[in-house]
Amino acid sequence: MTATTPATLSPAPRRVQDALLLARRTWIHHLRVPSLIVFPLVTPMIFLLLFRYILGGSIVVPGVRYVDFLVPGIIVQSITFGATQTGVGLAGDVGEGIADRFQALPISRSAVVAGRVLVDTARNLVLIGTVLLAGLVIGFRPDTGPAELALAVGVAAAFAFAFGWLSAYIGLNVRHAEAVHDAGFVWVIPLTFVSSALVTVASMPGAIQPLARLNPVTSVADSVRALLLGDPAGTATVHALVWIAGLLAVFVPLAVRAYQKR
């Protein structure tokens, strides 16, 4: 693989060009290994069907059908799970020595991480569309316009992008690639289940509710749900965007620094 970056470009455009170049390399790899795209779509379908037809009958959400409450939550839960693959992929590149080859190229040091995050965000966009279509098949009925739908998808995708940098940081700090997947799910599972993704915060024990309300997954799930169901979404969307901005501000530099150290 070769990379050329015109010397006339200023640093910012060069970083963007380099990130897109590395994203193209990763996307081609995904196309050659379709399981990297197909298998991440299986888990959301399992959760969607499990909660719709097995567990959903015992869950009551005041004022809304559970399937309408569920589908937006599954979208956010799924992209949170999917973002862990960023750390797995980067750890694999480092473990296989591919990252050493990138170090010898005249590219921005942030491009390797950014390229991986961009591809995984694109894959999460496919996941969002798949969950929405599957939701329509099983009875989900959104009450939204094109602008609100686009904003809901945008908020979800932006959260996936921000969460990808967090996952990258973890993946680059776990020494063995085989352990990255488990290390990710150790915190992702409680983060998604102690949130409003699948049940209301009010239905949780009193001691858990403050944690659930502070959870970024809750903010994003509430925002996406309100936008898709035609409910007032201003406050939840602002909270979601604040979380997204905060995650990016903290974990972009941390992930780049961790890559440089590796």
C-alpha positions as CSV (number, residue, x, y, z in Angstrom):
1,M,0.0,0.0,0.0
2,T,1.3,3.4,-0.9
3,A,0.3,6.9,0.3
4,T,1.1,10.3,-1.1
5,T,0.2,13.5,0.5
6,P,0.9,16.7,-1.4
7,A,3.3,18.9,0.5
8,T,1.3,22.0,-0.5
9,L,-1.6,21.0,1.7
10,S,-1.9,22.6,5.1
11,P,-1.9,20.3,8.2
12,A,-5.7,20.1,8.6
13,P,-6.5,19.1,5.0
14,R,-3.6,16.7,5.1
15,R,-5.0,15.0,8.2
16,V,-8.4,14.7,6.5
17,Q,-6.9,13.3,3.3
18,D,-4.8,10.8,5.2
19,A,-7.8,9.7,7.3
20,L,-9.9,9.1,4.2
21,L,-7.1,7.1,2.6
22,L,-6.8,4.8,5.6
23,A,-10.6,4.6,5.8
24,R,-10.6,3.4,2.2
25,R,-8.1,0.8,3.0
26,T,-10.2,-0.5,5.9
27,W,-13.4,-0.4,3.9
28,I,-11.9,-2.5,1.1
29,H,-10.8,-5.0,3.8
30,H,-14.3,-5.2,5.1
31,L,-15.7,-5.8,1.6
32,R,-13.3,-8.7,1.1
33,V,-14.4,-10.1,4.5
34,P,-18.2,-9.7,4.4
35,S,-18.6,-11.3,7.8
36,L,-17.2,-8.1,9.3
37,I,-20.3,-6.3,8.0
38,V,-22.9,-9.1,8.3
39,F,-22.2,-10.5,11.8
40,P,-22.5,-7.1,13.6
41,L,-26.0,-6.9,12.2
42,V,-27.1,-10.2,13.7
43,T,-26.8,-9.2,17.4
44,P,-29.3,-6.3,17.0
45,M,-31.8,-8.6,15.3
46,I,-31.5,-11.1,18.2
47,F,-32.1,-8.4,20.8
48,L,-35.0,-6.8,18.7
49,L,-36.8,-10.1,18.4
50,L,-36.1,-11.2,22.0
51,F,-37.5,-8.1,23.5
52,R,-40.3,-7.8,21.0
53,Y,-41.7,-11.3,21.3
54,I,-40.2,-12.9,24.4
55,L,-39.6,-10.3,27.1
56,G,-41.6,-7.4,25.7
57,G,-45.0,-8.7,26.9
58,S,-44.0,-8.2,30.5
59,I,-42.7,-4.6,30.0
60,V,-45.2,-1.8,30.1
61,V,-44.3,1.8,29.1
62,P,-47.0,4.3,30.0
63,G,-48.3,6.2,27.0
64,V,-46.5,4.3,24.2
65,R,-46.5,0.8,22.7
66,Y,-43.4,-1.1,23.8
67,V,-42.3,-1.8,20.2
68,D,-42.2,1.9,19.5
69,F,-40.2,2.5,22.7
70,L,-37.9,-0.5,21.9
71,V,-36.7,0.2,18.3
72,P,-35.0,3.5,19.0
73,G,-33.4,2.0,22.1
74,I,-32.1,-1.0,20.1
75,I,-30.6,1.4,17.6
76,V,-28.6,3.1,20.3
77,Q,-27.7,-0.1,22.1
78,S,-26.5,-1.6,18.9
79,I,-24.2,1.2,17.8
80,T,-22.7,1.2,21.3
81,F,-22.0,-2.5,20.9
82,G,-20.7,-1.9,17.4
83,A,-18.3,0.8,18.4
84,T,-16.3,-1.7,20.4
85,Q,-15.1,-3.1,17.1
86,T,-13.0,-0.1,16.6
87,G,-10.8,-1.0,19.4
88,V,-10.7,-4.6,18.3
89,G,-9.6,-3.7,14.8
90,L,-6.9,-1.3,15.9
91,A,-5.5,-3.8,18.4
92,G,-5.4,-6.3,15.6
93,D,-3.5,-3.9,13.4
94,V,-1.0,-3.3,16.1
95,G,-0.6,-7.0,17.0
96,E,-0.1,-8.0,13.4
97,G,2.5,-5.4,12.7
98,I,0.5,-3.4,10.2
99,A,0.7,-0.3,12.4
100,D,4.5,-0.5,12.1
101,R,4.1,-0.1,8.3
102,F,1.9,2.9,8.7
103,Q,4.5,4.5,10.9
104,A,6.9,4.5,8.0
105,L,4.4,6.3,5.7
106,P,4.3,10.1,5.3
107,I,0.9,10.3,6.9
108,S,-0.7,12.0,9.9
109,R,-0.4,9.9,13.1
110,S,-4.1,10.5,13.8
111,A,-5.1,9.2,10.4
112,V,-4.9,5.5,11.3
113,V,-7.3,5.9,14.2
114,A,-9.5,8.3,12.4
115,G,-9.8,6.1,9.4
116,R,-10.8,3.1,11.4
117,V,-13.4,5.2,13.3
118,L,-14.9,6.6,10.1
119,V,-15.3,3.1,8.6
120,D,-16.9,1.7,11.8
121,T,-19.2,4.8,11.8
122,A,-20.3,4.0,8.2
123,R,-21.0,0.4,9.2
124,N,-23.1,1.7,12.1
125,L,-25.1,3.8,9.6
126,V,-25.9,0.5,7.8
127,L,-26.8,-1.0,11.2
128,I,-29.2,1.9,11.9
129,G,-31.0,1.5,8.6
130,T,-31.2,-2.2,9.1
131,V,-32.8,-1.9,12.6
132,L,-35.3,0.7,11.3
133,L,-36.4,-1.5,8.5
134,A,-36.6,-4.6,10.7
135,G,-38.6,-2.5,13.2
136,L,-41.1,-1.5,10.6
137,V,-41.6,-5.2,9.8
138,I,-42.3,-6.1,13.4
139,G,-44.7,-3.2,14.0
140,F,-42.7,-0.1,14.7
141,R,-44.6,3.0,13.6
142,P,-42.6,6.2,13.8
143,D,-44.4,9.5,13.8
144,T,-41.8,11.8,12.3
145,G,-40.9,14.0,9.3
146,P,-37.9,13.8,7.0
147,A,-36.0,16.5,9.0
148,E,-36.6,14.8,12.4
149,L,-35.7,11.4,10.9
150,A,-32.4,12.8,9.5
151,L,-31.6,14.4,12.8
152,A,-32.3,11.2,14.7
153,V,-30.0,9.2,12.4
154,G,-27.4,12.0,12.7
155,V,-27.4,12.0,16.5
156,A,-27.1,8.2,16.5
157,A,-24.2,8.3,14.0
158,A,-22.4,11.1,15.8
159,F,-22.6,9.1,19.0
160,A,-21.2,6.1,17.2
161,F,-18.4,8.2,15.9
162,A,-17.6,9.6,19.4
163,F,-17.9,6.3,21.1
164,G,-15.5,4.8,18.5
165,W,-12.7,7.1,19.7
166,L,-13.4,5.8,23.3
167,S,-13.2,2.3,22.0
168,A,-10.0,3.0,20.1
169,Y,-8.4,4.3,23.3
170,I,-9.3,1.2,25.2
171,G,-8.2,-1.1,22.3
172,L,-4.8,0.6,22.1
173,N,-4.2,0.3,25.8
174,V,-5.0,-3.4,26.1
175,R,-1.9,-5.3,25.2
176,H,-3.5,-8.4,23.7
177,A,-5.9,-8.1,20.8
178,E,-7.8,-11.2,22.0
179,A,-8.7,-9.4,25.2
180,V,-10.0,-6.2,23.6
181,H,-13.4,-7.6,22.8
182,D,-14.0,-8.8,26.3
183,A,-12.5,-5.6,27.8
184,G,-15.0,-3.6,25.8
185,F,-18.1,-5.5,26.8
186,V,-17.2,-5.4,30.5
187,W,-18.3,-1.8,30.6
188,V,-20.5,-1.6,27.5
189,I,-23.1,-4.1,28.8
190,P,-23.8,-2.3,32.1
191,L,-23.7,1.1,30.3
192,T,-26.4,0.1,27.9
193,F,-28.6,-1.9,30.3
194,V,-28.5,0.8,33.0
195,S,-30.1,3.3,30.6
196,S,-33.4,4.1,29.0
197,A,-32.5,2.1,25.9
198,L,-34.7,-0.9,26.8
199,V,-36.8,0.2,29.8
200,T,-37.8,3.5,31.4
201,V,-35.5,4.9,34.1
202,A,-38.6,5.3,36.4
203,S,-39.0,1.5,36.4
204,M,-35.5,1.0,37.9
205,P,-34.6,0.8,41.6
206,G,-34.3,4.2,43.2
207,A,-30.6,3.8,43.8
208,I,-29.9,3.1,40.2
209,Q,-32.0,5.9,38.7
210,P,-29.5,8.8,39.2
211,L,-26.8,6.7,37.4
212,A,-29.2,5.9,34.5
213,R,-30.1,9.5,34.1
214,L,-26.5,10.6,33.9
215,N,-25.7,7.8,31.4
216,P,-24.8,9.1,27.9
217,V,-26.7,6.2,26.4
218,T,-29.9,7.4,28.1
219,S,-29.5,10.9,26.7
220,V,-28.9,9.6,23.1
221,A,-31.7,7.0,23.4
222,D,-34.2,9.6,24.7
223,S,-33.2,12.0,21.9
224,V,-33.5,9.4,19.1
225,R,-36.7,8.1,20.5
226,A,-38.3,11.5,20.8
227,L,-37.3,12.5,17.3
228,L,-38.7,9.3,15.8
229,L,-41.9,9.4,17.8
230,G,-42.7,13.0,17.3
231,D,-42.2,14.0,21.0
232,P,-40.5,17.1,22.2
233,A,-36.8,16.4,21.7
234,G,-35.0,19.6,22.5
235,T,-33.7,18.9,26.0
236,A,-32.7,15.3,25.3
237,T,-31.0,16.3,22.0
238,V,-29.0,19.0,23.7
239,H,-27.9,16.6,26.4
240,A,-26.9,14.0,23.7
241,L,-24.9,16.6,21.8
242,V,-23.1,17.7,24.9
243,W,-22.1,14.1,25.7
244,I,-20.9,13.6,22.1
245,A,-18.8,16.8,22.2
246,G,-17.4,15.8,25.6
247,L,-16.4,12.3,24.4
248,L,-14.7,13.7,21.3
249,A,-12.9,16.4,23.3
250,V,-11.5,13.8,25.8
251,F,-10.9,10.7,23.7
252,V,-9.7,12.0,20.4
253,P,-6.4,13.2,21.8
254,L,-6.1,10.3,24.2
255,A,-6.6,7.8,21.4
256,V,-4.0,9.5,19.2
257,R,-1.5,9.6,22.0
258,A,-2.1,5.9,22.8
259,Y,-1.5,5.0,19.2
260,Q,1.7,7.0,19.1
261,K,2.9,5.2,22.2
262,R,2.1,1.7,20.8
